[in-house]
Amino acid sequence: MQNEIQQIEHQIYELNARLTELRKSSEPEKVENYTFRTLDGETTLLELFGENDKLLMIHNMGQGCRYCMLWADGFNGFVPHLESTLSVALVSKDSPELQRRFANSRGWRFRLASHGGGDYIREQTVTEGQTNAPGAVIYERVGNDIFRKNSSEFGPGDIYCSMWSLLGLAGVGEEDWTPQYNYWKQPLKLDDGGLNVL
């Protein structure tokens, strides 16, 4: 059985390498310069590129989605590495104030912007027909023109959240585990009397 596991792992590695090659050669599609809200006022898609010519735009469903929180928690550690080669922004429908409060509670370092459920997410969604689906889009800038290069959906078991691979290593599947905002468990007896526990 170990031999079969290693063979499948090798196939997955080769498929991921092939996927990267296909994405390199995919045809970009020109998009408009969408507007977003931030704590500092309005910003545009072009401004989110900053000094880079590539932008990773993370589509997050907002603070009401435990799964989106899980993905963003995982990406957060990679932000400095990613920003060495491209810009990174996380967008959701939540207001800029709610985004910042939730990001601070999680220790996120992303640039944040709110699409507010408007044209951007309706036209740039990663899941056709949806207006609040999780995923990521890579945009490229050429002068003042913006092109959508690649995109992908997020979901349990995908290649973007290492949590699923680590759980799988332990034989735990998506049907066996659901992410939570925190994992504190109330003891049977609290030394302080246990009143007003939230």
N, C-alpha and C positions, 0 to 999 in steps of 0.2 A: 504494500500500500504506500509506503514512503516513496518508493520509486515513482509511482503514478502521481503523487502529490508534487514531487519535484518536476516531473515532466509538464504538468499543468502550469506550475509557477513559471517555468521557462517559456511556455507558449504565451502566457499573459505578458511576460516581459517583451517577447518578440512582437506581439500585437500592439503593445503600447508604443514601441519604437516605430512601427509601421504607421500608427495613428499620428504620431508627431510628424513624420515625413509627409503624410497627406495634408495635414494642417498647414505645413510650410507652403505647399503649392496650391492651396485653396484660393479661389478668386475673391478678392475683397469687393464689398458692395458699398457704394457711397451712401452716407446718411446725413441728415441735417444736424445742425448745431443746437441740440436740445438745451432747454433751460431747467435748472434745478434750484431748490431753496436750501440754504445753509444757515448756520447761526450768524454768519457774516453778511447775509443778504443773498441776492441772486448770484448764481454762477452758471457757466455754460459747460457743455461737454468739452469744448475746445480748451477751456481754462483748466479742466480737471487733468489734462495731460501734463500740466506744469512744464518742466524742462525736457520731458521725454517724448518720443514719437510713438510710443506704445502705451496703451492704457488697459489695465485689467479692471473691468467694472463688475463687481460682485452684486448680483441681484438677491436681496434678502427680503423675506416676506414681512419682516418687522419683529418687534419685541414680543408679539403674540405667538411666535412659532418656535418651539423647543428645538426642532431639527435645524432650522436656520441658525439658531444660536450655536448649535454643536459645530456646524461647518465653520462659522466665523471664529469661534474659539480656536479651532484647529489652524485656520489660516493666519490668525493673529501673530503667532510665533514666527511665521515666514515673512512678515511685512518688511523688515529691514533687508532681507535677502532679495525679495521681489523688487523692492524699490531701487536696488542697485542696477536694474536693467529696464524697468518700466514703472509707470505710475499705477497706483492702486486706489480705488475708491469703492465704498460700499454704499449702495442706494437702497432705499425702502420707501414705502408709502407713508411711514410715520413722520410726524413733524420733526424739524431739526432739533427742537428742545427735547422731545421724547427720545430721539435717536441718541443724543449726547448723554442723557441720563443713563440710558440702558448700556451704551458703550462704556461709560465710566464704571458702571457696576460690574462689567465683565473684564475691564482692563484692556479694551480694544484700542489699537493705535491707528485704525483706518481713518482716511479722510472720509467724511460722511456727507451725503447729499440726499435730499428728499425729492422723489419724483411725484409724490402726492397722488399717485394713481392716474396721472395724466398721460399726455401723448407719448412720452418716452417709453413707458412700460407697455402701453398698448401696442406700440409699433416695434419695439425692440425686445419684447419678451422672448425668453428661451424656449417657451412651450406654446406652440401655436394655439390660439383661441383662449389663452389664459392672460390675466392682467395682474397676477401677483404670484408668479411662479419662481422658485429658487434656481439659481444657476449663475453662469458667468459669461461675459462677452469680452473678447479682445478687440479693441479698436486701434487703428493706425492713423497717424496724422501725416499728411503730405502737404506742406505749406499750411493753408487755412482750410483744406479739405479733410474730411473725416471719413474713414472707411471701416466698416465692420468686417473683420477678418475671420474670426471663428467664435463659436459659442457652444455651450453645453449645459444640460440640465443637471441639477443636483437631486439625489434621492438615496435612500438607504441602500448600502452595498456598492455605491459608485466608487470611481477611482480617485475622487477628490477629498474624501474624508477617511483618514487613516484609521479612525476608530473602528470602522467596520472590518478592516483587514485584521486588526489586532483582536477584536472579538471573535472573528472567524478562526484565527489561530487557536483560540481557546474552545472552539466548537460552539460558540454562541452566535446565533443568527439574528436577523432583524426582527423576527417574530418573538424572540426571547428577551429583548431589551428595548427600552424607550428612554431617550435622553430626558433629563430633568434640569430645572434651573439651578437646583442645588441638591445635595445628597445627604443633608443632615437628617438623622433619624432621632425622633424623640425617645429618650430612654423610658422604660416602664415607670421609673420613679425619678423625680427631679429633686435635687437637694434643696432647691430654693422654694419648694412648695408647688411648683408647676402651674402657677396662675398666669393667665393672659398669654399663653403660648400661641404664636402665629404659625 
